[in-house]
Amino acid sequence: DSRLIVSVVDSDDDEFDIIGASEIVFIVADGMIVGGNTYPGGTVLIEKRLSDGEITIAGTGWQYVIDLTDTETAALPRTNLYYETQVTTSAGLKKTVSAGIFKAENTMIKDIV
């Protein structure tokens, strides 16, 4: 299994307080490839929510924690994928706090340990 600890900062790289967030949604999706570039827009492969107990807010107040199972990560296609996290603040404002492209790769160490 894997644990992601994600820091949330604002545009000035200052810590962004999420302690009172009413919802956090994290997704991993297929990326759409157009002209050699990857964009969001595919099928959601992983979805985690604070309200479902799948995301926790760390004691720092500006980090959140997501646990991913080996089954979830093994099922990801070995290609460019898109991730995004949206936080709903205690005031009800929705903010996308992270988004981007990553590539799931097979690893070697697990096979030799």
C-alpha atoms as a printed R data frame, in Angstrom:
    type eleno elety resid chain resno       x      y       z
1   ATOM     1    CA   ASP     A     1   0.000  0.000   0.000
2   ATOM     2    CA   SER     A     2   1.022  3.633  -0.460
3   ATOM     3    CA   ARG     A     3   0.419  6.797   1.526
4   ATOM     4    CA   LEU     A     4   0.384 10.220  -0.098
5   ATOM     5    CA   ILE     A     5   0.940 13.257   2.108
6   ATOM     6    CA   VAL     A     6   0.108 16.387   0.137
7   ATOM     7    CA   SER     A     7   0.914 19.946   1.203
8   ATOM     8    CA   VAL     A     8  -1.520 22.687   0.186
9   ATOM     9    CA   VAL     A     9   0.014 26.103  -0.438
10  ATOM    10    CA   ASP     A    10  -1.286 29.282  -2.031
11  ATOM    11    CA   SER     A    11   0.176 31.137  -5.015
12  ATOM    12    CA   ASP     A    12   2.796 32.730  -2.716
13  ATOM    13    CA   ASP     A    13   3.846 29.265  -1.441
14  ATOM    14    CA   ASP     A    14   2.298 30.046   1.950
15  ATOM    15    CA   GLU     A    15   0.553 27.224   3.787
16  ATOM    16    CA   PHE     A    16  -3.198 27.084   2.970
17  ATOM    17    CA   ASP     A    17  -5.277 26.125   6.009
18  ATOM    18    CA   ILE     A    18  -7.693 23.284   5.194
19  ATOM    19    CA   ILE     A    19  -8.478 22.299   8.788
20  ATOM    20    CA   GLY     A    20 -12.134 23.327   8.479
21  ATOM    21    CA   ALA     A    21 -12.692 21.868   5.017
22  ATOM    22    CA   SER     A    22 -16.114 20.291   4.581
23  ATOM    23    CA   GLU     A    23 -14.935 18.146   1.650
24  ATOM    24    CA   ILE     A    24 -11.775 17.148  -0.163
25  ATOM    25    CA   VAL     A    25 -12.026 15.140  -3.390
26  ATOM    26    CA   PHE     A    26  -8.973 13.525  -5.016
27  ATOM    27    CA   ILE     A    27  -9.188 11.796  -8.398
28  ATOM    28    CA   VAL     A    28  -6.895 10.010 -10.805
29  ATOM    29    CA   ALA     A    29  -8.165  9.757 -14.374
30  ATOM    30    CA   ASP     A    30  -7.071  8.662 -17.803
31  ATOM    31    CA   GLY     A    31  -5.511 11.573 -19.601
32  ATOM    32    CA   MET     A    32  -6.610 12.584 -23.079
33  ATOM    33    CA   ILE     A    33  -3.662 12.875 -25.458
34  ATOM    34    CA   VAL     A    34  -4.036 15.601 -28.090
35  ATOM    35    CA   GLY     A    35  -1.125 16.539 -30.328
36  ATOM    36    CA   GLY     A    36   1.331 14.750 -28.049
37  ATOM    37    CA   ASN     A    37   0.110 16.635 -24.948
38  ATOM    38    CA   THR     A    38  -1.923 15.097 -22.136
39  ATOM    39    CA   TYR     A    39  -5.057 16.855 -20.881
40  ATOM    40    CA   PRO     A    40  -7.701 15.967 -18.291
41  ATOM    41    CA   GLY     A    41 -10.872 14.393 -19.566
42  ATOM    42    CA   GLY     A    42 -10.712 10.636 -19.367
43  ATOM    43    CA   THR     A    43 -12.384  8.071 -17.132
44  ATOM    44    CA   VAL     A    44 -11.965  8.472 -13.358
45  ATOM    45    CA   LEU     A    45  -9.909  5.486 -12.146
46  ATOM    46    CA   ILE     A    46  -9.510  6.399  -8.458
47  ATOM    47    CA   GLU     A    47 -11.697  8.691  -6.364
48  ATOM    48    CA   LYS     A    48 -11.132  9.446  -2.679
49  ATOM    49    CA   ARG     A    49 -13.223 11.728  -0.430
50  ATOM    50    CA   LEU     A    50 -12.834 13.280   2.995
51  ATOM    51    CA   SER     A    51 -16.551 12.681   3.633
52  ATOM    52    CA   ASP     A    52 -16.088  8.945   3.012
53  ATOM    53    CA   GLY     A    53 -13.150  8.748   5.447
54  ATOM    54    CA   GLU     A    54 -10.680  8.068   2.607
55  ATOM    55    CA   ILE     A    55  -8.789 11.340   3.132
56  ATOM    56    CA   THR     A    56  -7.639 12.778   6.442
57  ATOM    57    CA   ILE     A    57  -6.354 16.238   7.274
58  ATOM    58    CA   ALA     A    58  -2.949 16.084   8.926
59  ATOM    59    CA   GLY     A    59  -2.259 17.797  12.228
60  ATOM    60    CA   THR     A    60  -0.407 20.555  10.406
61  ATOM    61    CA   GLY     A    61  -3.734 21.860   9.080
62  ATOM    62    CA   TRP     A    62  -2.321 22.395   5.584
63  ATOM    63    CA   GLN     A    63  -1.641 18.811   4.544
64  ATOM    64    CA   TYR     A    64  -3.959 15.947   3.681
65  ATOM    65    CA   VAL     A    65  -3.276 12.222   3.662
66  ATOM    66    CA   ILE     A    66  -4.539  9.631   1.169
67  ATOM    67    CA   ASP     A    67  -3.951  5.898   1.448
68  ATOM    68    CA   LEU     A    68  -3.892  3.924  -1.800
69  ATOM    69    CA   THR     A    69  -4.042  0.148  -1.917
70  ATOM    70    CA   ASP     A    70  -1.712 -2.035  -3.942
71  ATOM    71    CA   THR     A    71  -4.763 -3.130  -5.942
72  ATOM    72    CA   GLU     A    72  -5.626  0.484  -6.832
73  ATOM    73    CA   THR     A    73  -2.103  1.370  -7.957
74  ATOM    74    CA   ALA     A    74  -1.536 -1.933  -9.793
75  ATOM    75    CA   ALA     A    75  -4.709 -1.341 -11.827
76  ATOM    76    CA   LEU     A    76  -3.484  2.010 -13.176
77  ATOM    77    CA   PRO     A    77  -2.495  1.882 -16.848
78  ATOM    78    CA   ARG     A    78   1.207  2.480 -17.410
79  ATOM    79    CA   THR     A    79   0.712  5.714 -19.314
80  ATOM    80    CA   ASN     A    80   0.202  9.413 -18.667
81  ATOM    81    CA   LEU     A    81  -2.554  9.993 -16.126
82  ATOM    82    CA   TYR     A    82  -4.235 13.088 -14.694
83  ATOM    83    CA   TYR     A    83  -4.749 13.905 -10.998
84  ATOM    84    CA   GLU     A    84  -6.756 16.645  -9.338
85  ATOM    85    CA   THR     A    85  -7.755 17.647  -5.815
86  ATOM    86    CA   GLN     A    86 -10.603 20.003  -4.951
87  ATOM    87    CA   VAL     A    87 -11.159 21.378  -1.451
88  ATOM    88    CA   THR     A    88 -14.491 22.765  -0.276
89  ATOM    89    CA   THR     A    89 -13.715 25.295   2.453
90  ATOM    90    CA   SER     A    90 -15.800 25.764   5.591
91  ATOM    91    CA   ALA     A    91 -17.315 28.806   3.818
92  ATOM    92    CA   GLY     A    92 -18.437 26.573   0.928
93  ATOM    93    CA   LEU     A    93 -15.867 27.844  -1.588
94  ATOM    94    CA   LYS     A    94 -14.523 25.182  -3.952
95  ATOM    95    CA   LYS     A    95 -10.832 25.446  -4.805
96  ATOM    96    CA   THR     A    96  -8.728 23.197  -7.006
97  ATOM    97    CA   VAL     A    97  -5.561 22.914  -4.927
98  ATOM    98    CA   SER     A    98  -3.610 20.487  -7.111
99  ATOM    99    CA   ALA     A    99  -3.818 19.190 -10.656
100 ATOM   100    CA   GLY     A   100  -1.386 17.756 -13.126
101 ATOM   101    CA   ILE     A   101  -0.079 14.903 -15.190
102 ATOM   102    CA   PHE     A   102   1.961 11.945 -13.989
103 ATOM   103    CA   LYS     A   103   3.046  8.637 -15.470
104 ATOM   104    CA   ALA     A   104   2.468  5.383 -13.628
105 ATOM   105    CA   GLU     A   105   5.526  3.183 -14.041
106 ATOM   106    CA   ASN     A   106   6.376 -0.370 -13.127
107 ATOM   107    CA   THR     A   107   9.025 -0.470 -10.425
108 ATOM   108    CA   MET     A   108  11.947 -2.814 -10.035
109 ATOM   109    CA   ILE     A   109  12.768 -2.705  -6.306
110 ATOM   110    CA   LYS     A   110   9.631 -4.595  -5.214
111 ATOM   111    CA   ASP     A   111  10.753 -7.471  -7.448
112 ATOM   112    CA   ILE     A   112  14.241 -7.760  -5.927
113 ATOM   113    CA   VAL     A   113  13.624 -7.072  -2.218
